[in-house]
Amino acid sequence: VHLAESGGGLVQPGGSLRLSCAASGIVFSVYAMNWYRQGPGKQRDLVATISREGNAYYADSVKGRFTISRDNAKNTVYLQMNSLKPEDTAIYYCYADPAAGGEAFWGQGTQVTVSS
């Protein structure tokens, strides 16, 4: 099983980034997919979730700015991040949750830095 995040980088405040997480080795369509982030000196927090049915949930801090989506044909989940703020700086992790039981999986993370 492998979750490969990509799309991170350095962006100025107000800018945008699109993160991708490509999954292999799992039946992607039966997993709820999640994005977490961990800022410097902080705990790892949930950013957004998308269910198997495509229902989305967002942390209050990113509502209206971030959009999570999934493409089951490509085994990929995305996080579109707009109006980025310095406090969005973190390592962003993809997390596959089987929801109905079974093993969950983490990706290795991708660094997002928002700075002028």
QUISULTA-V755618 format. One record per pair of residues at least 4 apart in sequence whose C-alpha atoms are under 8 Angstrom apart, sorted by the first residue. I is the first residue (numbers start at 1). J is the second residue. D is the distance in Angstrom with one decimal. If there is no record, write none. Layout:
i->[I	I]
j->[J	J]
d->[D	D]
This chain:
i->[1	1	1	1	1	2	2	2	2	3	3	3	3	3	3	3	3	3	4	4	4	4	4	4	4	5	5	5	5	5	5	5	5	5	5	6	6	6	6	7	7	7	7	7	8	8	8	8	8	8	8	9	9	9	9	9	10	10	10	10	11	11	11	11	11	11	11	11	12	12	12	12	13	13	13	13	13	13	13	14	14	14	14	15	15	15	16	16	16	16	16	17	17	17	18	18	18	18	19	19	19	19	20	20	20	20	21	21	21	21	21	22	22	22	22	23	23	23	24	24	27	28	28	29	29	29	30	30	31	31	31	31	31	31	32	32	32	32	32	32	32	32	33	33	33	33	33	33	33	33	33	34	34	34	34	34	34	34	34	34	35	35	35	35	35	35	35	35	35	36	36	36	36	36	36	36	36	36	37	37	37	37	37	37	37	37	38	38	38	38	38	38	38	39	39	39	39	39	39	40	46	47	47	47	48	48	48	48	48	49	49	49	49	49	50	50	50	50	50	50	50	51	51	54	54	56	56	58	58	58	59	62	65	65	65	65	66	66	66	66	67	67	67	68	68	68	68	69	69	69	70	70	70	70	71	71	71	72	84	84	85	85	85	86	86	86	87	88	88	88	89	89	89	89	90	90	90	91	91	91	91	92	92	92	92	93	93	93	93	93	94	94	94	94	95	95	95	95	96	96	96	97	97	97	98	98	98]
j->[23	24	25	26	105	23	24	25	107	21	22	23	24	94	105	106	107	108	20	21	22	23	107	108	109	19	20	21	22	93	94	107	108	109	110	19	20	21	110	17	18	19	20	110	17	18	19	110	111	112	113	17	110	111	112	113	112	113	114	115	15	16	17	112	113	114	115	116	84	114	115	116	83	84	85	86	114	115	116	82	83	84	85	82	83	84	80	81	82	83	84	80	81	82	78	79	80	81	78	79	80	81	76	77	78	79	76	77	78	94	107	74	75	76	77	28	75	76	28	75	31	72	75	52	72	75	52	98	51	52	96	97	98	99	49	50	51	52	96	97	98	99	49	50	51	52	77	94	95	96	97	46	47	48	49	50	94	95	96	97	46	47	48	49	79	92	93	94	95	44	45	46	47	48	92	93	94	95	44	45	46	47	90	91	92	93	42	43	44	45	90	91	92	43	44	88	89	90	91	90	59	58	59	62	56	57	58	59	68	55	56	57	58	68	54	55	56	57	68	69	70	55	56	69	70	68	69	62	63	66	63	66	81	82	83	84	79	80	81	82	79	80	81	77	78	79	80	77	78	79	75	76	77	78	75	76	77	76	88	114	89	114	115	113	114	115	114	112	113	114	111	112	113	114	111	112	113	109	110	111	112	109	110	111	112	106	107	108	109	110	106	107	108	109	104	105	106	107	104	105	106	103	104	105	102	103	104]
d->[7.5	5.6	4.3	6.3	7.8	5.8	5.2	6.5	7.1	6.2	5.6	4.5	6.6	7.0	7.6	6.7	4.6	7.4	7.9	5.2	5.2	6.5	5.9	7.0	7.9	6.9	5.5	4.3	6.6	7.3	6.8	6.6	7.1	6.0	6.0	5.7	5.2	6.4	6.2	6.9	5.8	4.5	6.2	7.4	7.0	7.6	6.2	5.4	5.3	4.9	7.9	8.0	8.0	6.1	5.0	6.1	6.2	4.7	5.9	7.1	6.0	7.2	7.7	7.8	6.3	5.0	6.3	7.6	7.6	5.4	5.0	5.0	7.0	5.4	5.1	6.3	5.8	6.0	6.5	7.0	4.1	4.8	6.4	6.1	5.5	5.5	7.5	5.4	4.4	6.2	6.2	6.2	5.2	6.7	6.9	5.6	4.4	5.9	5.5	5.0	6.4	7.9	6.7	5.8	4.5	6.5	5.4	5.2	6.3	6.3	8.0	7.6	5.9	4.4	6.7	7.0	5.5	6.1	7.9	7.2	7.4	6.6	5.6	6.1	5.7	7.6	5.8	6.6	7.3	5.9	5.9	5.4	4.6	6.7	7.1	5.8	4.4	5.2	6.1	5.1	6.2	6.5	5.8	5.4	6.5	7.8	7.0	7.3	5.9	4.9	6.1	7.4	7.5	5.7	4.3	6.4	5.8	5.0	6.4	7.5	6.3	5.5	5.3	6.5	7.6	6.7	5.6	4.8	6.2	6.4	5.3	4.3	5.1	7.1	5.7	5.1	6.4	7.3	5.4	5.5	6.6	6.6	5.8	5.4	4.3	5.9	6.0	5.8	4.3	6.3	5.2	5.3	6.6	7.2	7.4	7.8	6.2	4.0	6.4	6.7	6.8	5.9	5.2	7.1	7.1	5.5	4.4	6.2	6.6	8.0	5.5	5.1	6.6	7.1	5.5	5.3	4.4	6.5	6.7	6.9	7.6	5.1	6.5	7.5	7.4	6.9	8.0	6.6	5.8	8.0	6.3	5.6	6.1	5.1	6.1	7.7	6.7	5.5	4.5	6.0	5.7	5.0	6.6	7.3	5.6	4.6	6.4	5.8	5.2	6.6	7.7	5.8	4.2	6.0	6.0	5.4	6.3	6.5	6.5	6.7	7.6	6.1	8.0	7.4	4.7	5.8	7.6	7.6	7.5	6.7	7.8	5.4	4.6	5.4	6.1	5.5	6.6	5.8	5.4	4.4	6.0	5.2	5.3	6.2	7.0	6.9	5.8	6.6	4.3	6.6	5.9	5.2	7.9	6.9	7.3	5.7	4.6	6.4	5.5	5.1	6.5	7.5	4.9	7.0	5.9	6.7	6.1]
